[in-house]
Amino acid sequence: MAEQVHWKHTWPCAEVLGQFIAGNSALFRDRHALELGAGATGVCGLVAAKVGAVSVVFTDHPGLAQAFSILEKNIAKNGVSERCKVQGLDWNNPELETLARVDVVIASDVFYEPTVFEPLVNTIDKLLTKFPKANVFFAYQNRDDWSIAELLIARKLGCSLIRTIEHDSYTIQLGSIYRISMADEDVFAGIEGGGSCSRLVFLNAKAEPLGEFPGSGTNLFLNGLELTANQIAAWVRDSKEKLGIKGPLRSLGMGLSGAEDPAMNEKLVNYLLTNHGDVTEKAHLVSDSVACIGASFKNGGVVLIAGTGSACRMLTETGEEHQVGGWGHMIGDSGSAYWIANRGIRLLFDVDDGVVTPVGSVETLRKLVLEYFNITDKVQVLDYFYNQFSKSNVARLTERMAAVADDPVIAQLFFDGGFELGKHVAAISAHMSEAMLKNVPIVMVGSVFKSWNLLKPGFIEAVKTLAKRRIEAATLHQLSETNAFGAAAIAAAKEAQQDLPFVHQPIIFDTIELL
């Protein structure tokens, strides 16, 4: 091996593995890294140092003095000498005594010919024996139908394909190697993804929590398909590493804001599994509202959302999804905080124009609107709908209105809001089973339900008079678990045929008889 000249070149695998390291910097930041077969360039080790590794040990055959000399210069030019060390490592006789700590091993195109396979796998085996919590990431350029599967199995090592990169002149596989333990258990995970923040939970087959991690926003429409999938993969990898989880998850459920298009959801899942195969064996994506049902009810139910916007979703006992509303303030959102506030403001214009006769005086409403927007005439409110529009700002007016809902005009606006929300449930009842119609479980989500006593009369009237099929009763709940549990449960059931027996304990806050 000392006579080989592969070390003189930078091979395509180095770019692929380097990009992976840069895109998953959390796996390397504050970690101790070791590169196998660093050669004269040490590209991957340098990337690890640049993204924040505490130390990087660059290794190659002890006889490659010229390569080591060049490598030392490369390290110095990149300004990371104080954190990097170059040392020889003979795969035929790996001496690891000088290594005090290794958290992650990186190896670019080291499986270049079959004669090195066994000594290299032996070296990896010894590294993972001494440092059992370490992760190994490698890039391999296909040159023949070679395989290291038997060598790995014999040493109780597992291997996961992260992704395959097809190029006109070559094919590269990016993967991970890890120690398999008989004590390893199936692990499931779920994500509650919002526009500004998200949450990731890990569960075992008994639905016992193994860990929970906060994250940034994961809105599919805001961030796009590939960015969202890459962000999720990096987040799950880092969290798995912190929990000491080796190998892919059994399943990953995602309940993401903006995941309303089944075709787009399927594309994201396919992209995730194709480009991040080490993360999970199976994946399933639903909207955050459907995940909410999974977190609240074991055998299906309804979620009715009325915050800034509004939407209604149903999950049947057999896992079918149905939806009503949720199309945004330009098309729908009826019954939401924005809808109630907007309707109140419009009422002022309609009354002053003489096209509507209100149920009472609008002067209390007028005073409230002028004070809230700090204006002296209703016409000035147009500036808040055109030049400086903020849906959430308009929606917050509804909370002020609720405080003076003894006013007949404002009370009617809340009645109408409740009626609109009831229409959502009435419409979606067309898909309910006979069993669900007897007592519909509904989880109510959103700030508007703080004024439930004002909404309730209109809600009941709409459900009673407009339901596609007769609903006998409804039990209304508040969410007690994170939607991430629901996402995990749905994915485990649909993709891994695993029933996660966590206890669904939504808080009951009202029961309505509708006969």
C-alpha positions in Angstrom: 0.0 0.0 0.0 2.9 2.3 0.6 3.7 2.2 -3.2 0.2 3.1 -4.4 -0.3 6.6 -5.9 -4.0 7.1 -5.3 -3.2 9.7 -2.6 -1.9 12.2 -5.3 -5.4 12.8 -6.6 -8.7 14.4 -5.4 -11.4 11.9 -6.4 -15.1 12.8 -7.0 -16.1 11.0 -3.8 -14.3 13.8 -1.8 -16.7 16.4 -3.2 -19.8 14.3 -2.4 -18.7 13.5 1.1 -17.5 17.0 1.7 -21.0 18.4 0.7 -22.6 15.9 3.1 -20.4 17.1 5.9 -21.1 20.7 5.1 -24.9 20.0 4.9 -24.9 18.1 8.2 -22.5 20.3 10.2 -24.3 19.5 13.5 -22.9 16.0 13.3 -19.3 17.4 13.3 -19.5 20.6 15.3 -17.8 20.1 18.7 -16.9 16.5 17.8 -13.6 14.7 17.4 -13.2 13.4 13.8 -10.9 10.9 12.1 -10.4 10.6 8.4 -9.3 7.3 6.8 -7.3 7.4 3.6 -6.9 11.2 3.8 -4.1 11.2 1.1 -2.3 14.5 0.3 -5.4 16.7 0.2 -7.6 15.7 3.2 -10.5 17.5 1.7 -13.2 15.8 3.9 -11.2 16.3 7.1 -10.7 19.9 6.2 -14.4 20.4 5.7 -15.1 18.8 9.1 -12.6 21.2 10.7 -14.1 24.2 8.9 -17.7 23.3 10.2 -16.5 23.2 13.8 -14.9 19.8 14.7 -12.9 20.1 17.9 -10.2 17.9 16.4 -9.5 16.1 13.2 -7.0 13.3 12.9 -5.9 12.7 9.2 -4.7 9.2 8.7 -3.2 7.2 5.8 -0.5 4.5 5.3 2.6 5.3 7.5 4.8 5.0 4.4 3.3 8.0 2.6 5.8 10.6 3.8 5.4 12.8 0.7 1.6 12.8 1.0 1.8 13.7 4.7 4.1 16.6 3.9 1.7 18.0 1.4 -1.3 17.4 3.7 0.4 19.3 6.5 0.7 22.3 4.1 -2.9 22.0 3.1 -4.0 22.1 6.7 -1.8 25.1 7.4 -3.2 27.0 4.4 -6.7 26.4 5.7 -5.9 27.9 9.1 -6.9 24.8 11.1 -3.5 23.5 12.2 -4.2 23.9 15.9 -7.1 21.5 15.7 -5.6 19.0 13.2 -3.1 16.2 13.4 -1.6 13.9 10.7 -0.6 10.4 11.6 0.0 7.0 10.0 -2.5 4.2 10.3 -1.8 0.8 8.7 -5.1 -1.0 8.0 -3.3 -4.3 8.1 -2.1 -3.6 11.6 -4.2 -0.7 13.0 -2.7 0.7 16.2 -5.3 2.9 18.0 -3.6 3.4 21.3 -2.8 7.1 20.6 -6.5 7.9 19.9 -8.2 9.2 23.0 -11.5 10.0 21.5 -13.3 9.6 18.1 -16.9 10.6 17.6 -17.1 10.4 13.8 -15.1 8.6 11.1 -15.0 9.8 7.5 -13.7 7.9 4.6 -13.7 9.1 0.9 -13.2 6.4 -1.8 -11.2 4.1 0.4 -12.9 1.0 -1.0 -11.0 1.4 -4.3 -10.0 -2.3 -4.8 -11.0 -5.6 -3.2 -7.5 -6.3 -1.7 -8.1 -3.5 0.9 -11.7 -4.4 1.8 -10.9 -6.8 4.6 -8.2 -4.9 6.3 -10.2 -1.7 6.0 -13.4 -3.2 7.5 -11.2 -4.7 10.2 -9.9 -1.2 11.0 -13.4 0.2 11.1 -14.4 -2.7 13.3 -11.6 -1.9 15.7 -12.5 1.8 15.7 -16.1 1.1 16.6 -15.1 -1.4 19.2 -12.9 1.2 21.0 -15.4 4.0 20.2 -18.8 2.3 20.1 -20.8 5.6 19.9 -18.9 6.8 16.8 -20.6 7.2 13.4 -18.8 6.3 10.1 -19.7 8.1 6.9 -18.2 7.1 3.6 -18.4 7.7 -0.1 -17.7 5.0 -2.6 -17.3 5.1 -6.4 -18.8 2.1 -8.1 -16.1 0.3 -10.2 -17.5 -3.3 -10.2 -20.1 -5.4 -8.5 -17.9 -5.6 -5.4 -19.6 -6.0 -2.0 -18.5 -5.7 1.7 -21.8 -7.1 3.0 -20.4 -10.4 4.2 -17.4 -8.7 5.9 -19.8 -6.3 7.7 -22.2 -9.1 8.8 -19.3 -11.2 10.2 -18.3 -8.3 12.4 -21.8 -7.3 13.5 -21.7 -4.1 11.5 -24.6 -2.5 9.7 -24.6 -0.3 6.6 -27.1 2.2 5.4 -27.2 3.8 1.9 -27.7 7.5 2.3 -28.0 8.3 -1.4 -26.7 7.4 -4.9 -25.2 10.1 -7.1 -25.4 9.4 -10.8 -23.0 11.2 -13.1 -22.3 10.8 -16.8 -18.9 9.1 -16.1 -19.4 7.6 -12.6 -21.8 6.5 -9.9 -21.1 7.3 -6.2 -22.8 5.9 -3.2 -22.8 7.8 0.1 -23.4 5.6 3.2 -22.9 5.0 6.9 -21.5 2.1 8.9 -22.4 1.4 12.5 -22.2 -1.2 15.2 -25.3 -3.5 15.4 -26.3 -4.4 19.0 -28.7 -7.2 20.0 -30.1 -4.7 22.5 -31.1 -2.2 19.7 -34.8 -1.7 19.5 -37.1 -0.4 16.9 -37.3 3.4 17.1 -40.1 5.5 15.6 -40.2 9.3 15.3 -42.7 12.1 14.6 -42.4 15.7 13.7 -44.8 18.5 14.5 -43.8 21.1 11.9 -44.9 24.7 12.0 -44.0 27.8 10.1 -41.7 29.2 12.8 -40.8 26.3 15.0 -41.0 22.5 15.0 -40.7 19.6 17.4 -39.2 16.1 17.0 -40.0 13.2 19.3 -38.6 9.6 19.4 -40.5 6.7 20.7 -39.9 3.0 21.2 -42.4 0.3 20.2 -44.1 0.7 23.6 -44.7 4.4 22.7 -42.3 5.4 25.5 -40.6 8.7 24.8 -36.9 8.4 24.1 -36.2 12.0 23.5 -37.6 15.3 22.3 -35.9 18.1 20.3 -37.0 21.6 19.2 -36.3 22.8 15.7 -36.9 25.7 13.3 -39.8 26.1 10.9 -40.6 23.4 8.4 -43.4 24.8 6.3 -43.4 23.0 3.0 -44.8 25.9 1.0 -42.5 28.4 2.5 -39.3 26.4 2.3 -39.8 24.2 -0.7 -39.6 20.5 -1.1 -35.8 19.8 -1.2 -34.9 22.3 1.4 -37.5 21.0 3.8 -36.5 17.4 3.3 -32.7 18.2 3.7 -33.4 20.2 6.8 -35.5 17.4 8.4 -32.8 14.8 7.5 -30.0 16.8 9.1 -32.2 17.5 12.2 -33.1 13.8 12.6 -29.5 12.7 12.1 -28.2 15.0 14.7 -30.9 14.1 17.2 -30.3 10.4 16.6 -26.6 10.9 17.3 -27.4 12.6 20.6 -29.6 9.7 21.6 -27.1 7.1 20.5 -29.5 5.6 17.9 -27.6 3.7 15.2 -29.1 2.8 11.9 -32.3 4.0 10.2 -35.5 4.6 12.2 -38.3 2.1 11.6 -40.5 4.9 10.5 -40.7 8.7 10.5 -44.0 10.6 10.6 -44.2 14.2 9.6 -47.1 16.5 10.3 -46.1 19.7 8.5 -47.7 23.1 8.1 -48.4 23.5 4.4 -48.5 19.8 3.6 -52.0 19.9 2.0 -51.2 18.4 -1.5 -51.0 14.6 -1.5 -48.9 14.6 -4.7 -46.4 17.0 -3.2 -46.3 15.1 0.0 -45.4 11.9 -1.9 -42.6 13.7 -3.7 -41.1 14.9 -0.5 -41.2 11.4 1.0 -39.6 9.9 -2.1 -36.9 12.5 -2.1 -36.2 12.0 1.6 -35.9 8.2 1.3 -33.8 8.4 -1.9 -31.4 11.1 -0.7 -31.3 10.3 3.0 -31.7 6.6 3.3 -29.8 6.4 6.6 -32.4 8.4 8.4 -35.4 6.1 8.2 -36.7 2.9 6.6 -40.2 4.3 6.0 -41.7 7.8 6.0 -45.2 9.3 5.9 -46.2 13.0 5.5 -49.5 14.6 6.4 -50.6 18.1 7.3 -50.1 19.3 10.8 -53.9 19.2 11.3 -54.2 15.5 10.4 -51.3 14.8 12.8 -53.3 16.6 15.5 -56.0 14.0 15.1 -53.5 11.2 15.4 -52.3 12.7 18.6 -55.8 13.1 20.0 -57.7 10.0 19.0 -56.8 6.4 18.4 -59.6 5.6 16.0 -60.0 8.7 14.0 -61.8 11.9 14.5 -62.0 15.6 13.5 -59.8 18.6 14.1 -61.4 22.0 13.8 -58.9 24.9 13.6 -59.9 28.5 14.2 -57.0 30.8 14.8 -55.8 33.5 12.4 -57.2 31.1 9.7 -59.5 28.2 9.8 -59.7 24.6 8.5 -61.4 21.3 9.2 -59.8 17.8 8.7 -61.0 14.3 9.4 -59.2 11.0 9.8 -61.5 8.0 9.5 -61.1 4.8 11.5 -59.4 3.3 8.5 -57.0 6.1 8.0 -58.6 8.0 5.2 -58.2 11.7 5.2 -60.8 14.3 4.3 -60.7 18.1 4.4 -63.0 21.2 4.4 -61.6 24.7 4.2 -58.1 25.8 5.0 -57.6 27.7 1.7 -56.4 31.0 3.1 -58.0 34.4 3.8 -58.4 35.3 0.1 -60.6 32.2 -0.5 -61.8 30.8 2.8 -60.8 30.9 6.4 -64.5 31.4 7.4 -65.1 31.5 11.1 -61.5 32.4 11.8 -60.2 35.4 13.8 -59.4 37.2 10.6 -62.8 36.4 9.1 -64.7 37.7 12.2 -62.6 40.9 12.4 -62.9 41.5 8.6 -66.6 40.9 8.7 -67.0 43.4 11.5 -65.0 46.1 9.6 -67.0 45.4 6.4 -70.2 45.8 8.4 -69.2 49.4 9.2 -68.8 50.2 5.5 -72.0 48.4 4.6 -74.1 50.1 7.2 -72.8 53.6 6.4 -73.4 52.9 2.7 -77.0 51.9 3.5 -76.8 48.4 2.0 -77.2 46.5 5.3 -79.5 46.9 8.2 -77.7 45.7 11.4 -79.3 44.0 14.4 -78.5 47.1 16.5 -76.3 50.1 16.7 -72.8 49.7 15.3 -71.3 52.5 17.4 -69.6 50.2 19.9 -68.0 48.3 17.0 -67.0 51.6 15.3 -65.4 52.9 18.5 -63.5 49.6 19.0 -62.2 49.5 15.4 -61.0 53.2 15.5 -59.2 52.7 18.8 -57.6 49.4 17.8 -56.1 50.8 14.6 -55.5 54.2 16.1 -57.4 56.0 13.4 -60.1 58.7 13.4 -62.3 57.6 10.5 -63.1 54.1 9.2 -61.8 55.0 5.7 -58.3 55.1 7.2 -58.5 51.4 8.0 -58.0 50.7 4.3 -54.3 51.5 4.7 -54.1 48.4 7.0 -55.6 46.2 4.2 -53.5 47.5 1.3 -50.3 49.4 2.1 -49.4 47.7 5.4 -51.5 44.6 5.4 -50.9 42.0 8.2 -53.4 39.2 8.5 -52.5 38.5 12.1 -52.8 42.2 13.0 -56.3 42.3 11.6 -57.1 39.0 13.3 -56.1 40.2 16.7 -59.1 42.7 16.6 -61.3 39.7 17.3 -59.9 39.3 20.8 -60.9 42.9 21.5 -64.3 42.3 20.1 -64.9 39.3 22.4 -64.4 41.6 25.4 -67.5 43.6 24.5 -69.6 40.8 23.1 -72.6 41.8 25.1 -73.2 44.3 22.3 -75.8 42.8 20.0 -73.9 43.5 16.8 -70.7 42.0 18.0 -72.5 39.0 19.5 -74.1 38.4 16.1 -70.6 38.4 14.5 -69.5 35.7 16.8 -72.7 33.8 16.3 -72.0 34.0 12.5 -68.4 32.8 13.1 -69.7 29.8 15.1 -72.2 29.1 12.3 -69.3 29.1 9.7 -67.3 26.7 11.8 -70.3 24.4 12.2 -70.7 24.4 8.5 -67.2 22.8 8.3 -68.2 20.0 10.5 -71.6 19.6 8.8 -69.9 19.3 5.4 -67.3 16.8 6.5 -69.9 14.6 8.2 -70.6 13.1 4.7 -67.5 11.0 5.2 -68.3 9.8 8.8 -69.1 6.2 9.7 -72.3 5.3 11.5 -70.3 4.8 14.7 -68.6 8.2 14.5 -72.0 9.9 13.8 -73.2 8.8 17.2 -70.6 10.9 19.0 -68.1 12.8 16.9 -64.8 13.4 18.6 -63.5 16.9 17.7 -60.3 18.5 18.8 -60.6 22.3 18.8 -57.4 24.2 18.0 -56.9 27.9 17.9 -57.4 31.2 19.8 -61.0 31.8 18.6 -62.2 28.9 20.8 -61.3 31.0 23.8 -64.7 32.6 23.0 -66.5 29.2 22.7 -69.5 30.5 24.6 -70.1 33.1 21.9 -69.5 30.7 19.0 -71.5 27.7 20.4 -75.1 28.8 19.5 -74.2 29.4 15.8 -72.1 26.2 15.7 -74.9 24.0 17.0 -77.5 25.6 14.6 -75.2 24.9 11.5 -74.5 21.3 12.5 -78.1 20.6 13.2 -79.5 22.1 10.0 -76.8 21.5 7.5 -75.1 18.2 8.3 -75.0 15.9 5.3 -75.9 13.0 7.7 -77.5 13.3 11.2 -74.9 13.7 14.0 -76.3 12.6 17.3 -73.6 14.2 19.5 -70.2 15.7 19.5 -67.5 15.7 22.2 -65.2 18.6 22.0 -61.6 18.3 23.2 -58.4 20.4 23.6 -55.1 18.9 22.6 -52.9 17.5 25.4 -50.1 15.9 23.4 -47.8 17.4 20.7 -48.8 16.7 17.2 -45.5 14.9 16.8 -46.9 11.9 18.7 -49.8 11.8 16.2 -47.5 12.0 13.2 -45.4 9.1 14.6 -48.4 7.0 15.3 -49.9 7.5 11.8 -46.6 6.7 10.0 -46.0 3.6 12.2 -49.4 2.3 11.5 -49.5 3.1 7.7 -45.9 2.4 6.8 -44.5 0.0 9.4 -47.7 -1.9 10.4 -46.9 -1.0 14.0 -49.5 0.1 16.5 -47.9 2.5 18.9 -49.9 2.2 22.1 -49.5 5.7 23.6 -52.4 6.9 25.6 -54.6 9.4 23.9 -55.8 11.8 26.6 -57.2 14.9 25.0 -59.0 17.2 27.5 -62.8 17.3 27.2 -64.2 20.8 27.5 -67.7 20.4 26.2 -70.3 17.8 25.1 -73.1 18.7 22.7 -76.3 16.7 22.2 -77.6 17.3 18.6 -80.7 15.2 18.3 
